[in-house]
């Protein structure tokens, strides 16, 4: 089949959304389908257009069959600025693709942002193609839950767009059982909704030996004698509790000189975190790296910390990809999360780390103390085996090609 993958995030970006899209595209091509990808010029997580993508209005990667299109208001920190950014891509991408000669049998788009998926659905209707709606986070529900969305009219508008997308999708894909239950409460045909879990590429995220770990630490000026705690991911407003992370890292027991913090990622809250931990704990901050380098740094760390916000209502799965990637690297995870959530159930089944209540610095500190009382390598092996068996990224991605054979 001819497939248009209509994405808001794609490589060379390395965030969870672009990684998921990249593996889907690879899986579809491996199954023999012709896939064209359209995406904005890469800017995430740096908040500015990547070098090599400036100058020309439209950039075509003939080798990988990707078209990169303009997007405005890149790096805006305000909700209005982001909205204008999404709408700019909605308009330009839809106009551009309508005049493209590519005629797809299937259009696939991922949300959020929900406006990109709306443009993809409109295009699929015009071209009379099947539409697959991939939902990574359920919007606007998750935005309301986190307090990001408060304007009543904006919420109502997004809800109408969501309803239109759900009604007109031929297939709906979600990343967790919790998300599926949420979506099933909004649609008539339960058979439309399928789960394709996120996971980790266990060939890229894998344990390394002591010698390679020492080389990686030396390369990035990470003290060889210190215990390394890593956080990799977004510093934007979302499920990750960056404020609590800062309080955790500046706690007197972590500021004792034994620990070193490694940060990989960027976003609105990075600067405030760095300001808070400066002179309290030694740290290494890297805004962006290729996935292969991220994997090496994760594997060279002792513990991966994932602080999640305290929320009253769990709108779905909300499973952080870095859980799987840390485990696949043989690294135990220190996770703060509400008990009544799917990620907590997965975490307990895996048994490769410590789960503590959110918004509690003392609980995080106690959690790291408990971890260091155990054999971290043994815990890490347990986590890797769990991911290989249940959440291998390549195996999960193959499910999309299987779904398309039903059309």
N, C-alpha and C positions, 0 to 999 in steps of 0.2 A: 504493500500500500504506500501511497504518498502521505506523509504525515508532517504537519506543521506544528512545531513545538514553540508556543508563544509564551515567552518567559520574561519576567522582570529582573531575574538574576541568572547569570550564567558565567562560566569560566571566561577569563582568568580569575574571576572572583572566587573566594574560597569559603564563603559562608555556607551554612547548612542548606539553604535554599538552592544555591547554585550547584552544590555537590549532588543533591538529590536529582536535579534536572540533568546534570551531566551523565549520571549513571543510568537514568531512564533512556536518554538518547543513545548511549552506547548499547544498551540492551536491545533497543528497537532496531538499530542498525545491524547488530549481530544476528537478529532474527530475519534479516533480509529486506527490511523496509527502507524506503528512501525518506530521510528526515531533513527538513529545513528548519533551522532555529533562527528566530528573530528575538533580539534582546536589546535593551538600552546599552550604550557605551558603559563599560564597567566603571563603577565608582565606589562599591561597597567593600570594606567598611571604612575606607579612607575619607569618604565625603567629598571626593573630587575625582574628575575623570582621570583614569590611569594614563601614564605616559605611553605614547604609541597609538593612542586613540583620539588624539586631538587633531584639529585642522580640517579634515574632510567631514562633510555633513553625514555621509553614510560610509561605513567601512564594511567591506565584504571579505570574509575569510573563506576563500574558495576551497581550500584543503578540507576544512571541517564543515563546510556548508552552513556558515553562520553569518547573519547580517546584523551588524550593530548600528542602532539608530540613535538620534539625538535625544537628550532629556534635559530639561531645564530645572533650575532651582536645586541643583545637586548640593548636598551638604547642609540644607536648611535644618535648623534645630526646632523650628516651630511646627505645630500641627498644620497650620494654614500653608506653610511653605512646603511641607511634605505632600499635602493634598494637591497643591499646584503642580508639584513635580510629577505626581501620579497622573494627573489629568493631561499634562503636556505629553507624556508618553502614550497615553490612551489615544489622543488625537493624532499625533504624528504617525504612530505605528499603524493605526487603522487606515489612515489615508495612504500610507506607503504600500502596505500589503495588498490593498484593493487593486492597485495598479501593477502588482507583480504578476508575472505569468504563471507562477506555481499554483496548481489547482489541487488542493489536498483532498484525500478521502476522510482523514481524521484530523481534528485540531485538538491539541492538548494544552492546557494552561494551568498554572499553579497560583494559589492565593494564600496569603496576602502578597501584594496589594490586590484588593478585589476589583479595582478598576481595570487592571490588565486582563483579568479573566473575562470581564464584561466585554472588552474590545474583541477578545478572542471568540466569544460566543456570537457576537454580532457578525463577525467575519464568517464563522462557520455556517451561520444561517444564510448569508448571502451566497456562499459557495456550495450550499447544500451538503455540507460535510458533517460527520458525526462529531460530537463535542464531548471531551473528557475533562472533568473538573477535578483537579488535584488540590485538596485542602490540607495545607500544612498546619494552619491555625484557624480555628473557627472565628471568623469576623462577621459581625462586630462583637460577638459575645466576649471574646478574650480581652478586647480593648475596654469594654465596659467593666469587666471583672477587675482589671488592673488599674482602673481609674484614669486611663489614658483618654477615653471617650466620655465626655460628660454632657455635651450639647445634645439636647433632645432631638432637634431637627436633623442633625448630622447622623445620629444613631438610627432614626427612622428611615433616613435616606439609604444608609448602608444596608439596613434590614430588607428594604425593598429590592435592592440590587441582589442581595444574597438569595432571596426568595425566587427571583427571576432566574438566576443561575442554576439553582437546585432543580427548579421545575423543568428547565430546558436542556439539562445535561443528559446525555445518553448513558454515561457512567460517572459516578462520583467516587473518588479515591480519598481515603483518609489515612492518617499515620498511626492510629491507635484505636483500641476498642471503645475508649471513652468518647472519642470524637465520633465514632460510628453511632453510638447511642444518641448523642446529641443530634446528629443529622437525621437519624431515623424518626425522631420526634417531629421533624419538619417536612417530611416527604411522604407521599402515598405509596410509592413502590420501593419496598425494602431491598429488592434484588438489584437496584441501581447502585447500591453502595458497597464498595469493597475496601479491604484494608491492605495497604502495602506499608509495612513498618519501615521506619528509618533503621539505620544500623551502622556498622563500620566495615570498611574494606579491610579484611583481616590480612591481606597481603601487604598493604601499606602500613596500617597500624598494627605493629607487632613488637614483641619484646626485643631488646638488644642486649648484648653481653656487656660485661663490666668495662672491657677495653673501649668499645664503641661509645658507651655512655660517658666515659672520661673524655674522649675526643670531642663529643658534642658539647659537653660542659665547657671545655677549654675554648672551643670555637666561639661560644656566646658569652665568654667571661663569667661563667657561673661557678662560684666557689666549689671546689671538689670536696671539701670537708663538711659542707653544710647539708642539711636536710632540705630538699627542694619541694616546695608546694607550687603547683601550676594551676592557673586558670586560663582557659583558652575559649574565646567566644566573644559575643557582642557585649559592648558597654552601653548600648542604647537602652531606652526605657522599655522594659519588657518583663519577662518572668525572672530574669537574673537579678538578685538583690545585691547591687554593687555597694550600697551604703553599709549593709551588714558585713560584706566582704572587707571593707575598709576597717571597720571596728574590730573584726576578727584578726586582721593582719597587724593591727597596732596594739593588740592585747599584750599585757606585760609578759605573758608566758611565751608568746611568739617573738616578741621584741628582745628576747634574751641573748640573741646573737647566734643561736643554733640553726635558725631557719633562713632560707633564701626564697623569695617569691619570684616566679616567672609568669609574666603576663603576655599573652598573645591575643591581640584584638584591638579594636578601636570603637569609638562611639561617643555619644554626648557626655557620658559620665566618667570617661577615662581620666581626663585632666584633674577632676576633683579627687579621684582616688589616688592618683600619683602625688598630689599635693598633701593628702592626708597621711600617706605612709612614708613620705620622704623623711629621712633621718630617724625613722622608727624601726625599719627592717630593710635589709639589703634587697634589692630587686633588679630584675631585668625586664624591660618593657619593649615589646616588638609589635608594631601595629599590624603588619601583614606579612605572611610568608606563604610559599607554595605548600600544598597539603603534605607533600613528602617531608618537608622540613619540620612542619608542625608535628608530624608523627614521631620524628626522631626526638624532638624536644620533650614530647609527652613521655616517650619511653625512657628518657634519661632522667625523669623526675621520680620522686618517691611517692607523692600523693597528689591526686587531682581533686580540687575543691570545687563544688558546684552549689552555690547558695541560691535557693529559690525563694521567691516571695511568699509570704503568708496570705493566702486567699480564702475567702469565705465559701465560694462556690466553685467547684472544679467543672469547667465547661467542657472538658474532654480529656484527652490523653496527656498533652503537655510533657512529652518525654524528651529530655535534652539529649541531642545526638552525642554530646561529649561524654555522656555516661558510657555508651557503647564503645566509643573510640578510646577512652581511657582503659576500659577493661580489655579490649582487644590488644592494647599495648602492654598488658600485664601490670597495669598500675591500679592500685586500690582507689576507691572514690569516697570522699567525704561529702555527703549530700544532705542539705537541709530541705525538707519538703513536708507538706501536710500529709498525714497518715492516710486519709481517705482519698487516695489518688492512684491511678494506674501505675505511674512510675514508682511509687512506693512498693506496690505489689511485685513489680519486676525486680526491684532492688533487693527485696527480701528473698526472692527465688534465687537470684544470682549469688548473694552472700559474699560479695567481694568488696566490702567496705562498711562504713558506718552511716546509718540514717538517723538524723536528729531533727527535732522540731524547728520550723523556720523562725526567723526574727529573734533568735536567741544566741547571742555571741558566746555565752558560757557553755552552751550545749555543743557548739562547734569546737571550742577549745577542748572540752572533755572528750569529744569524738576523736580529735587528732591524737590525744594522749592514749586513748584506747587502741587506736590503730598501731601506734609505735610499740605497743606491748606485744604485738603479734609479728609473725614472719610475713613481711610485706610481699616478698616474692611468691610465697605459697598462696597468699590471698589473690595476687595478680594472676597466677596460673588458673585459679578457679574462675576468675572473671573472663579470661580469654576463652577458655573452653565453653563457657556459657554463651558468649557471643558467636563463636564458630557454629555452635549447634542451633542457635535460635535467631540471631540477628545479623547474619552476614549480608553486607550491603549488595553484593553482586547477585546473590540468590534472591533477595527480596525484589530487586529491580526487574528480574526476569518475569515477574508476575504481570507487569504491564503488557509485555508482548503477548502473554497468554490471554489477557483480557481482550486485547484487540482481535484475536482470532475468533471471538464470539460475534463480531459485527458482520 
